[in-house]
Amino acid sequence: MKNKNIVEVCLAHGLGGLELSAVHCFNYFKTKTNCSIIVSPNTKLDNYIENTNKFTIKRNKLFPIIPALKLAKFIDSNDIDIVHFHWGKDIVTVVLAKLFSKKRPKIVHSRHMNMTRFKNNIYHGWLYKNIDMLHAVTKQVKEQIQKYIPHAIRPPIETVYLGVKESSVDEKKVESLKSNYALKDAFVVGIIGRIEDEKGQYILIETIERLKDLNIKVLIVGQSMSENYLNELKSNITNLGLEDKIIFTGFTKDVNEHIKLCDVIVLATKKETFGLVIVETMMNNVCVIATNNGGPIEIIDNGTNGLLFDRSCDDLALKIEYLYNNPKEKESLANAGYIKAKSEFNHDIQMQKLYDAIEKRA
């Protein structure tokens, strides 16, 4: 695929695992072939990327033909062979762009989100017949694709897990953050991600109320998606008398440094398709507790390299208290998690697998 031109497309406004996956693909693929990336202007993703091969197209929900025409022009002007998109809501724009272009590039869709509805109508038949490959980020996602997209219109599916780089951590920054947050010798529990209901920050807050006699502090890392939800969380913290135990850090690019501040990271999402933060945590040699469904059950071997919980406060409290009282077991789980992340979720290995899968379809 050396002589193929690829464009990564992600017009989403957030900066979560899905958006970062687009960036990771862009950064890796451009070491292999000609690759550019298109994002929506003035978004977190746009501000995150600093590269001359970044271009912007504004998403138009009501009139996708407008960004599609712009994308088609980009495809023809840059002789694009493959359009690789990540956000399901970009599907119409990308398919229209393919049909409007003279180049008629191959389309690859990385499916990061759960699929819950049947795609068995004429509209979806038209969409999926114009897609050349679906990339499922977990086995569960592949099963959902097979269930909900009829065989007659279903593109070939390749399952490749996401990967994470083993990044260097600024230890001085870690110490500075520890001082700023006044963590001292506390047992630190972190939860990282967008602050919204489905991410389950409220579960961790209510769990800590059960453990408030222990020397535990909580870091809630991420940007709020709703002021109402954030205010509800803060009000609940006040009502439970936990103001001195829970810290909101806001959005940060220093994710690894914040992970290293923690004794354990909790993922409390109701339905997590993959759970990139789990692998990031494991790669930082920090213990993880995650909900026992979706992507986490394909990543964590419960009791071996991490812990799974049933998304109840009682179960989460038991798991946190167990790690609090058993530091050697916490260290053992973290070490085993690190080994698994290195062997099965290595960034370069997984990116190469995806690159090879796309090359096979191109």
C-alpha positions in Angstrom: 0.0 0.0 0.0 3.1 2.2 -0.2 1.8 4.1 -3.3 -1.8 4.4 -1.9 -3.1 7.7 -0.5 -5.2 7.5 2.6 -7.3 10.1 4.3 -8.5 9.6 7.9 -11.9 11.3 8.5 -13.4 12.2 11.9 -15.8 15.1 12.1 -16.7 14.4 15.8 -16.5 17.2 18.3 -15.1 15.3 21.3 -11.7 14.0 22.2 -12.3 10.5 23.5 -11.1 7.1 22.5 -12.8 7.2 19.1 -11.3 10.5 18.1 -7.9 9.6 19.4 -8.0 6.4 17.4 -8.3 8.5 14.2 -5.2 10.4 15.3 -3.3 7.2 16.1 -4.1 5.8 12.7 -3.1 9.0 11.0 0.2 9.2 12.9 1.1 5.5 12.1 -0.2 5.3 8.5 1.8 8.3 7.5 5.0 6.4 8.4 3.9 3.8 5.9 2.3 5.7 3.0 0.8 9.1 2.1 -1.8 9.9 4.7 -3.8 13.0 5.7 -6.5 13.7 8.2 -9.8 15.7 8.0 -11.5 17.0 11.1 -14.2 19.5 11.9 -12.8 23.0 12.5 -12.5 24.5 16.0 -13.2 21.2 17.7 -11.1 19.6 20.5 -9.8 17.2 17.9 -8.8 20.0 15.6 -7.0 21.8 18.4 -5.3 18.6 19.5 -3.7 17.9 16.1 -0.6 19.9 15.1 0.3 18.7 11.6 0.6 20.2 8.1 -1.4 17.2 6.7 -4.5 18.2 8.7 -7.5 19.7 6.8 -10.9 20.8 8.1 -14.4 20.3 6.8 -17.4 21.4 8.8 -20.0 18.7 9.5 -23.5 19.6 8.4 -26.1 17.3 10.1 -29.1 18.6 8.0 -27.3 19.0 4.7 -24.5 16.3 4.5 -24.3 17.0 0.8 -22.3 20.2 1.5 -19.4 18.6 3.4 -19.6 15.6 1.0 -18.9 17.8 -2.0 -16.0 19.4 -0.2 -14.7 15.9 0.7 -15.1 14.7 -2.8 -13.1 17.7 -4.1 -10.4 16.8 -1.6 -10.4 13.2 -2.7 -9.9 14.1 -6.3 -7.4 16.9 -5.7 -5.2 14.6 -3.6 -5.8 11.4 -5.5 -7.1 9.6 -2.5 -7.4 5.8 -2.8 -8.8 5.0 0.7 -11.1 6.9 3.0 -10.9 5.6 6.5 -13.6 7.0 8.9 -14.3 6.3 12.5 -17.5 8.1 13.6 -20.7 6.4 12.6 -22.4 9.8 12.0 -20.0 10.5 9.2 -21.2 7.6 7.1 -23.5 9.6 4.9 -21.0 12.3 4.2 -18.3 9.8 3.3 -20.5 7.6 1.1 -21.8 10.7 -0.8 -18.3 12.0 -1.2 -17.2 8.7 -2.8 -20.1 8.8 -5.2 -19.5 12.5 -6.1 -15.8 12.0 -6.7 -14.2 10.9 -9.9 -11.7 8.8 -8.0 -14.3 6.5 -6.3 -12.0 5.5 -3.4 -12.3 2.5 -1.2 -14.1 3.1 2.1 -13.1 1.6 5.4 -15.2 2.2 8.6 -13.7 1.5 12.0 -16.7 0.6 14.2 -16.0 1.9 17.7 -19.6 2.0 19.1 -22.1 -0.7 19.9 -24.6 -1.5 17.2 -28.1 -2.0 18.5 -30.5 -1.7 15.5 -31.1 -3.7 12.4 -29.8 -2.2 9.2 -32.1 -4.1 6.8 -33.8 -1.3 4.9 -33.1 0.2 1.4 -31.3 3.2 2.9 -28.7 1.2 4.9 -28.4 -1.2 2.0 -27.3 1.7 -0.2 -24.8 2.9 2.5 -23.2 -0.4 3.3 -22.9 -1.5 -0.3 -20.6 1.4 -0.8 -18.3 0.5 2.1 -15.4 -1.9 1.3 -14.4 -3.0 4.9 -15.7 -2.8 8.4 -13.1 -2.8 11.2 -14.5 -4.1 14.5 -12.6 -3.0 17.6 -13.7 -6.1 19.6 -15.2 -9.5 19.0 -18.4 -8.3 20.5 -18.7 -5.5 17.9 -18.1 -8.0 15.1 -20.9 -10.2 16.5 -23.2 -7.1 16.5 -22.3 -6.2 13.0 -23.1 -9.8 11.9 -26.4 -9.7 13.7 -27.7 -6.3 12.6 -26.3 -5.9 9.0 -27.8 -8.5 6.6 -25.3 -10.7 4.9 -26.3 -9.5 1.4 -25.1 -5.9 2.1 -22.5 -6.6 4.8 -18.9 -5.6 3.9 -16.0 -7.8 4.9 -15.2 -7.5 8.6 -11.8 -7.4 10.2 -11.4 -7.6 14.0 -8.4 -5.7 15.3 -8.1 -4.4 18.9 -7.0 -0.9 19.6 -3.5 -0.4 20.9 -1.6 1.9 23.2 1.9 3.3 23.2 4.0 2.9 26.3 4.6 6.6 26.8 7.3 8.2 29.0 5.9 9.8 32.1 7.1 13.1 33.5 7.8 12.1 37.1 8.4 15.7 38.1 5.0 16.6 36.8 3.5 13.6 38.7 5.0 14.9 41.9 3.8 18.4 41.2 0.3 17.2 40.5 0.3 15.2 43.7 1.2 18.3 45.7 -1.3 20.5 43.8 -4.1 18.0 44.6 -2.9 17.5 48.2 -3.0 13.8 47.8 -0.2 13.1 50.4 -0.3 9.5 51.5 -4.0 8.8 50.4 -5.1 5.8 48.4 -6.0 7.4 45.1 -8.9 6.2 42.9 -9.2 7.7 39.5 -12.0 7.8 36.9 -11.0 9.2 33.5 -13.3 10.3 30.6 -16.0 12.7 29.6 -18.1 13.7 32.6 -21.5 12.4 31.6 -24.1 10.1 33.0 -23.2 7.0 31.0 -19.6 7.2 32.2 -20.8 6.5 35.7 -18.9 9.1 37.8 -21.9 9.1 40.1 -21.4 5.4 40.9 -17.9 6.0 42.1 -19.0 9.0 44.2 -21.7 7.0 45.9 -19.2 4.1 46.4 -16.8 6.4 48.2 -19.5 7.3 50.7 -19.4 3.7 51.8 -15.7 4.0 52.3 -15.4 7.5 53.7 -13.7 6.2 56.9 -10.7 5.1 54.8 -7.9 7.3 53.6 -9.1 7.5 50.0 -9.2 10.4 47.6 -10.8 10.4 44.1 -9.7 12.1 41.0 -12.4 12.7 38.4 -10.5 13.5 35.2 -12.2 14.9 32.2 -14.3 17.6 30.8 -18.0 18.0 31.6 -20.4 17.5 28.7 -23.4 18.9 30.7 -23.3 21.6 33.4 -26.5 20.1 34.9 -24.9 16.7 35.3 -21.8 18.3 36.8 -23.8 20.3 39.2 -25.8 17.2 40.2 -22.5 15.4 41.0 -21.2 18.3 43.1 -24.4 18.6 44.9 -24.4 14.9 45.7 -20.8 15.2 46.9 -21.8 18.0 49.3 -24.9 16.1 50.6 -22.7 13.0 51.2 -20.0 15.1 53.0 -17.3 14.1 50.6 -15.9 17.5 49.6 -12.5 16.8 51.0 -12.3 13.4 49.2 -13.2 14.1 45.6 -11.3 16.3 43.2 -12.4 17.4 39.7 -9.3 18.0 37.5 -11.0 19.2 34.3 -9.7 18.2 30.9 -6.0 17.4 30.6 -3.6 16.2 28.0 -1.4 14.8 30.8 -3.4 11.6 31.0 -0.5 9.3 31.8 0.7 11.5 34.6 -2.8 11.5 36.1 -3.0 7.7 35.8 0.3 7.4 37.6 -1.1 9.4 40.5 -3.6 6.6 41.2 -3.5 3.4 43.0 -6.5 2.2 40.9 -8.4 3.4 37.9 -12.2 2.7 37.7 -14.1 2.4 34.4 -17.8 2.5 35.3 -19.4 2.9 31.9 -22.6 1.0 31.4 -21.7 -0.2 27.9 -18.1 0.3 26.9 -17.3 -0.9 23.4 -13.6 -1.2 24.0 -12.2 0.8 26.9 -9.0 2.5 25.7 -8.4 3.9 29.2 -8.2 0.4 30.6 -5.3 -0.5 28.3 -3.7 2.9 29.0 -3.9 2.2 32.7 -2.5 -1.3 32.3 0.3 0.1 30.1 1.2 2.5 33.0 1.4 -0.5 35.4 -1.6 0.7 37.4 -4.4 -1.6 38.6 -7.8 -1.3 37.0 -11.4 -2.1 38.0 -14.0 -2.1 35.1 -17.6 -3.0 34.5 -18.1 -6.7 33.5 -19.5 -6.2 30.1 -18.5 -5.2 26.6 -14.9 -4.5 25.8 -13.5 -4.8 29.3 -14.3 -8.6 29.5 -12.1 -9.0 26.4 -9.3 -7.1 27.9 -9.3 -8.0 31.6 -8.9 -11.6 33.0 -10.8 -11.0 36.3 -8.6 -11.6 39.3 -5.5 -12.1 37.2 -4.6 -8.7 35.6 -7.5 -6.5 36.9 -10.9 -6.7 38.5 -14.4 -6.6 37.0 -17.5 -5.4 38.9 -21.2 -5.6 38.3 -21.7 -1.8 38.2 -23.2 -1.7 41.7 -21.8 0.5 44.4 -21.6 -2.4 46.8 -19.5 -4.5 44.5 -17.2 -1.6 43.6 -16.8 -0.8 47.3 -15.7 -4.4 48.0 -13.2 -4.3 45.1 -11.7 -1.0 46.1 -11.5 -1.9 49.8 -9.9 -5.2 48.9 -7.1 -3.4 47.0 -6.8 -0.8 49.8 -6.1 -3.6 52.3 -4.0 -5.8 50.0 -1.2 -3.6 48.4 0.8 -6.7 47.3 -2.2 -8.0 45.4 -2.8 -4.6 43.9 0.8 -4.6 42.7 0.5 -8.1 41.3 -2.6 -7.3 39.3 -1.0 -4.1 37.9 2.1 -6.0 36.9 0.1 -8.7 35.1 -2.0 -6.0 33.4 1.2 -4.3 32.2 2.5 -7.6 30.7 -0.8 -8.3 28.9 -1.0 -4.7 27.6 2.5 -5.0 26.2 1.9 -8.3 24.5 -1.7 -8.0 23.2 -2.4 -4.2 23.0 0.9 -2.9 21.8 0.2 0.2 19.6 2.6 -0.5 16.7 1.6 -4.2 16.5 -2.2 -3.4 16.4 -1.7 -0.5 14.0 0.3 -2.8 11.7 -2.5 -5.4 11.8 -5.1 -2.8 10.9 -2.8 -1.4 8.1 -2.4 -4.9 6.7 -6.1 -5.6 6.9 -6.9 -2.3 5.0 -4.2 -3.2 2.4 -5.8 -6.5 1.8 -9.1 -4.8 0.9 -7.5 -2.0 -1.1 
